[in-house]
């Protein structure tokens, strides 16, 4: 098999770099959203588990319970998105290097 020309290698590299800029980098904040949601959920879950059970609940307690439950429901979806994004990024890295 013939070796690829320099022009072909440059074109391939530029296409992969542009793909990374337009597909992977816009989803970069997803990592921070995942981290923030995870921390919020773990802190909230710990607070609910370790806190004394009040005799009556307030509106603020109900809002925090709903927020913690929403974060818990969002975590599996965010985990899947982050893992997919990381896998695509690694695949692009391997294509660029090899």
DRENDO-1510 file (C-alpha; in Angstrom, 1 decimal, always signed):
<recs>
REC; n; res; u; v; w
REC; 1; UNK; +0.0; +0.0; +0.0 .
REC; 2; UNK; +1.3; +3.5; -0.9 .
REC; 3; UNK; +2.2; +5.9; +1.8 .
REC; 4; UNK; -0.3; +8.9; +2.1 .
REC; 5; UNK; +0.9; +12.1; +0.7 .
REC; 6; UNK; +1.7; +15.1; +2.8 .
REC; 7; UNK; -1.3; +17.0; +1.5 .
REC; 8; UNK; -3.6; +14.2; +2.4 .
REC; 9; UNK; -2.2; +14.1; +5.9 .
REC; 10; UNK; -2.6; +17.8; +6.3 .
REC; 11; UNK; -6.2; +17.6; +5.1 .
REC; 12; UNK; -7.0; +14.7; +7.4 .
REC; 13; UNK; -5.4; +16.5; +10.3 .
REC; 14; UNK; -7.4; +19.8; +9.6 .
REC; 15; UNK; -10.7; +17.9; +9.2 .
REC; 16; UNK; -10.2; +16.0; +12.5 .
REC; 17; UNK; -9.2; +19.3; +14.3 .
REC; 18; UNK; -12.2; +21.1; +12.9 .
REC; 19; UNK; -14.5; +18.2; +14.0 .
REC; 20; UNK; -13.1; +18.5; +17.5 .
REC; 21; UNK; -13.6; +22.2; +17.6 .
REC; 22; UNK; -17.2; +22.0; +16.3 .
REC; 23; UNK; -18.4; +18.8; +18.0 .
REC; 24; UNK; -16.4; +18.1; +21.1 .
REC; 25; UNK; -15.5; +21.6; +22.5 .
REC; 26; UNK; -19.1; +23.0; +22.6 .
REC; 27; UNK; -20.0; +20.3; +24.9 .
REC; 28; UNK; -17.1; +21.0; +27.3 .
REC; 29; UNK; -19.3; +22.7; +29.9 .
REC; 30; UNK; -21.1; +19.3; +30.2 .
REC; 31; UNK; -18.2; +18.1; +32.4 .
REC; 32; UNK; -18.7; +21.0; +34.9 .
REC; 33; UNK; -22.5; +20.5; +34.9 .
REC; 34; UNK; -21.9; +16.8; +35.7 .
REC; 35; UNK; -19.5; +17.7; +38.4 .
REC; 36; UNK; -21.8; +20.3; +39.9 .
REC; 37; UNK; -24.8; +18.0; +39.8 .
REC; 38; UNK; -22.9; +15.2; +41.4 .
REC; 39; UNK; -21.6; +17.4; +44.2 .
REC; 40; UNK; -25.0; +18.9; +44.8 .
REC; 41; UNK; -26.7; +15.5; +44.9 .
REC; 42; UNK; -24.1; +14.0; +47.3 .
REC; 43; UNK; -24.2; +16.9; +49.7 .
REC; 44; UNK; -28.0; +17.0; +49.6 .
REC; 45; UNK; -28.2; +13.3; +50.1 .
REC; 46; UNK; -25.8; +13.5; +53.0 .
REC; 47; UNK; -27.7; +16.4; +54.5 .
REC; 48; UNK; -31.0; +14.5; +54.3 .
REC; 49; UNK; -29.5; +11.3; +55.7 .
REC; 50; UNK; -27.6; +12.9; +58.6 .
REC; 51; UNK; -30.0; +15.7; +59.5 .
REC; 52; UNK; -32.5; +15.5; +62.3 .
REC; 53; UNK; -36.0; +14.7; +61.1 .
REC; 54; UNK; -38.1; +17.8; +61.9 .
REC; 55; UNK; -41.6; +17.3; +63.1 .
REC; 56; UNK; -43.0; +19.6; +60.3 .
REC; 57; UNK; -41.6; +20.3; +56.9 .
REC; 58; UNK; -41.3; +23.8; +55.5 .
REC; 59; UNK; -41.6; +25.0; +51.9 .
REC; 60; UNK; -37.8; +25.4; +51.8 .
REC; 61; UNK; -37.3; +21.8; +52.9 .
REC; 62; UNK; -39.8; +20.6; +50.2 .
REC; 63; UNK; -38.0; +22.7; +47.5 .
REC; 64; UNK; -34.6; +21.3; +48.6 .
REC; 65; UNK; -35.9; +17.7; +48.5 .
REC; 66; UNK; -37.3; +18.2; +45.0 .
REC; 67; UNK; -34.1; +19.7; +43.8 .
REC; 68; UNK; -32.0; +16.8; +45.3 .
REC; 69; UNK; -34.4; +14.3; +43.7 .
REC; 70; UNK; -34.1; +16.1; +40.3 .
REC; 71; UNK; -30.3; +16.1; +40.5 .
REC; 72; UNK; -30.5; +12.3; +41.3 .
REC; 73; UNK; -32.7; +11.7; +38.3 .
REC; 74; UNK; -30.4; +13.8; +36.0 .
REC; 75; UNK; -27.2; +12.0; +37.0 .
REC; 76; UNK; -27.7; +8.8; +34.9 .
REC; 77; UNK; -28.4; +10.9; +31.8 .
REC; 78; UNK; -25.4; +13.2; +32.5 .
REC; 79; UNK; -23.2; +10.2; +33.1 .
REC; 80; UNK; -24.1; +8.7; +29.8 .
REC; 81; UNK; -23.5; +12.0; +28.0 .
REC; 82; UNK; -20.2; +12.5; +29.6 .
REC; 83; UNK; -19.0; +9.0; +28.9 .
REC; 84; UNK; -20.1; +9.3; +25.3 .
REC; 85; UNK; -18.4; +12.6; +24.9 .
REC; 86; UNK; -15.2; +11.3; +26.4 .
REC; 87; UNK; -15.2; +8.2; +24.2 .
REC; 88; UNK; -15.7; +10.3; +21.1 .
REC; 89; UNK; -12.9; +12.6; +22.2 .
REC; 90; UNK; -10.5; +9.7; +22.7 .
REC; 91; UNK; -11.5; +8.2; +19.3 .
REC; 92; UNK; -10.7; +11.6; +17.6 .
REC; 93; UNK; -7.4; +11.7; +19.5 .
REC; 94; UNK; -6.4; +8.3; +18.2 .
REC; 95; UNK; -7.4; +9.1; +14.7 .
REC; 96; UNK; -5.4; +12.3; +14.8 .
REC; 97; UNK; -2.3; +10.6; +16.1 .
REC; 98; UNK; -2.5; +7.5; +14.0 .
</recs>
